Amino acid sequence: MERIKEECKKKMAWLNEMIGKQNELPLSSDPVVTTSQIKKEMENLSYFVNPIFNKPKPKVEKKPEPKKEDDAEKKEDDTEKKESNENVDSKVDEEMNVD
């Protein structure tokens, strides 16, 4: 970021210098700086800044989390719920068979 700040300061100093020179000249004289020169300086700044701004962030490697006891308990609870649901379903099926 420091390089970008320095480059921007240089470009602003150049532009301020050109504006100062232009203000000293009479209105009927040729301009000190033209719009094409200003555009060229803007493009140069853009070419300098864009690769720095668009540089991808470094990837952070995620460390695998150790399995906790809570996970094991949840699995056991889920298994118990499934078994109880199966028992209820089988009872309902038996009651429905009236034949």
Summary of the structure (lengths in Angstrom):
residues: 99
radius of gyration: 36.9
end to end distance: 83.0
largest distance: 111.9
contacts: 166
relative contact order: 0.07
helix: 71%
strand: 0%
